[in-house]
């Protein structure tokens, strides 16, 4: 019974709020509308605040209140998780009020809005790449900002997501048996993220992919492709001395040398015959 009473009470309150907002929206008194927008914003009713700020914006343009209105309008969208419109408004704020003491903050929030649009790893990462670019631009432009540490942390997260996305694509090629494509993708991954903690693992996967590719090749192509495996093994040794994957790489190197010896012996046997 108490739940029914509470529900009825909430409906009455909600209806009363909606009636109030409807009256405010119909009003021709734009100063009153602006005050109500401020009230809704302060009470975190960002949907109503956004509607009213947009309604009065043309009348406030050029006034001393316009900068504050635009700033709060951008955040009204942001707090509603409408990051597309928030990003655009933060961008326009920095262009419209370049000398504002809020300009740096809005520049950061523009980048952060793109970060918030970054999707799951499996999906297209255009917004992640854009966020990374804007965060780097922010760091370059504001090297002493108090947001510097946070911006760098966000950049690391973006890089990790892009790295994982690229890794999953290479891994898919490998699992499907497209070993040459996998080798190329793992090589690109290693080049695109040279400071990755997984660099030695990626190089090992390059070796494994080329090894599998050579193994499944026609006999006349095997020597050339096994030699590519040896080349990658040598590169691994130079770049990742002391890696935990070194024993596995040595095994591929030894197996490859054995195959090359077999190929050479077979060729000599054919000539003798």
N, C-alpha and C positions, 0 to 999 in steps of 0.2 A: 504493500500500500504506500509506504514511504517513497519507494522508487517512482510510483505513478505520480505522486504529488510533486516530487523533485523534477520529473520530466515535464510536467505541466508548467511548473514555475519557469523552467529554462525556456520553454516555448514562448511564454509571455514576455520574458526578458528579451529574447531574440527578436520577437515581433516588434517590441518597443524600440529596439536599436535600429531595426530596419526602417521603421516609420520615421525615426529621427533623421536618419541618413537621407531618406527620400525627400524630406522637407528641406534639408540643407542643400541637396543637389538641385532642387527646383528654385532655390533662392536666387535673386538677381543682385544680392548684396555680396560682391566679390571679396570685400574685406572680411565679412563674416565667414564666408566660405574658407578663406585662408586661415582664419583663427581656428575653425573647426578641423581643417586639415592638420594643423599643428597639434590639436588636441588628440585626434585619432592617431597621429604618428607617435606622440608621447605615450599613448596607451597601447602601442604596438598593434593597432588595427591598421596594418599596412595596406590592405586592399582599399579601404575607404579613403585613407590618406592619399594613396596614389591617384585615385579617381579625381579627388578634389584638387590636388596639386596640379594635375594636368589641365583641369578645367580653368583654373585661375592663372596659369602660367602666361598666356598671351597678354593678360592685363598687368602682370607684375614685371614683364620684361623691361629692363632699363631702370628698375627701381633698386633701392638698396637691399631689398628683400629677395631679389631674384636669385642671387648666388646661393643663398641658404635654401630656397625653395628647390632649386635644381639638384642640389646636393642630397636633400632628403627624398626627392623623387627617385633618384638613382638607387638609394638605399631601400626605398619602398619596394622596388622591383626585386632587389637583391634578397631582401628578407622573405619575399614570397617565392624564392628559388626560381625566379624567372631570370636566369643568368644571361640569356641572349640580350634581352632589353637592358638589363643592368650594365652589361659590358658596353653597350652602345652609348648609354647615358654617362657612364664614367669617362669614356673616351671624349664625348662631346664636352663634358665639364672641363677637362684639361685644355681643350682647344678654345673654349669660350672664356675661361677664367685662368689663363696661364700664370698670372701673378698671384693667384689666391694661395693662402697658406694651406689650403686643402688639396691643392693640385697634385702634390706628390702622393698623398694618400689615395686620390682617385686614380692616379696612374697605376699604383700598385693594385688597387681593387679591380681595375680593368683586367690586368693579368690574372688575378685570382679568380675572376669570373670565368675566364677561359679554363682555368685549372678545374673549377667546379663542374665544367661541362665535359671534362675528360671521361670517356666511357670505359667499359670493361675492356680488358686486354684483347679479347677476341674481335672487337669491333674496330672500325676505322679510327685512327688516332690523329686526325687532322687537328682537333682542338688541343690535344696534348702537345703536339708540335708547336702550335700557335702560342700556347701558354708558356712553353719553354723559351720561345723567341722573345716574348714580351717580358718575361721575368729577367732574362739576360739583359735586355735593353734597360729595364728598370735599375738593375745593379750597376750597369755601366754609367747611367745618368745620375744615379744617387748613391755613390760609393760610401757615404757616411750615414745613410738612412738607418733608423732604428729597426727597419723591416728587413735589413740585409740578411741576418741569420735565418729568418723565416723564409725569405725568398730563395736562398741557397738550398734550404731543406726541401722546398717545393720542387726546385729544379732537379734535385737528386731523385725525387719520387717520379717525376716525369721521365727522366732518363731510364730509370729502372723499368718503367712500364713499356717504353719504346724498345728497350733491350729485350724484354720478355716477349713482346709481340714478334720481334724479328727472330728470336730463338724458336718460338713455336712454329713459325713458317718454315724455317730450316729443318726443324725436327719432323714436320709433316712430310716434307720431301724424302727424308731419310726413311721414315716408317713406310712410305709408299714404294720404296725401292728405287727412287729417282736419285741415285747416288751422286751423279755429277752435279745436278742442280743443288743437292744438299751441300756438297763440298763448296760450291761457289757461294751459297748463302751463309754458311758458317764462316767462310773467309771474310765476307762482307761484314758479318756481325763482329768479328774480331777487329776489323779495321775501323768500323763505326764507333766502337766502344773500347778504345785502346787501354783505358784505365780500369776496365771492369775487373772485379775480383775473380771472374770466371774465365779470364782470357786463356789460361792454359787448358781448361776444359774444352773451350771452343776450338782451339788448335788441335786437340786430340780428335775431336769430331770431324775436323777437316781431313785428318790422316785416315780415320776409319772410313770416311765416305769415299775418298780416292782409292783406298785399298779395295773396298767392295766393288767400286766401279771397274778397277783393273781386273779383279777376280772374275767378273762376269763378262769381260770383253772378249772379242774374237782374238784368236791366238796371235794374229799379225799385229794387233794393237796393244797387246799386253806389256811388252817390254817398255814402250814409251810411257805407259800409264803407271807401271810399277816404279819407274824412275821418278815420276812425279811424287809418289808416296815417299821415296827416299829424300827428295828435296824438301818436302814438308817436315819430315822427321829432323833433318838438319836444322831447319829454321826453328823448330820447337826447342831443340837443344840450346841454341844460341839465345833465344828469348826467355826461356823458362827453366833455367838451370835450378835444380833442386825441387822441381815440382813433384807433387805426389803421383802425378800421372807418368813420370819418366819411365818406370819399369814397363808400363803398358806400351808406351811409344817404342821402347827398345824391342819389345816383342814383335811389334809390327815391322820394325826395321829389319830384324833378323829373318822373319818370315818372308819379307819382300826380297831380301838378298838371296834366300834359298830358292825362291821362285825364279829369280833372274838367272841363277846358276843353272837351274833345271832347263830354262828356256835356251840358254847358251849351249848347254850340253846336247839338247835335242837338235839344235841347228847344226852343230858340228857332226852329230851322228847322221843327219840327213845328207850332209856334204860328203861324208865318207862313204855312205851307201851309194 
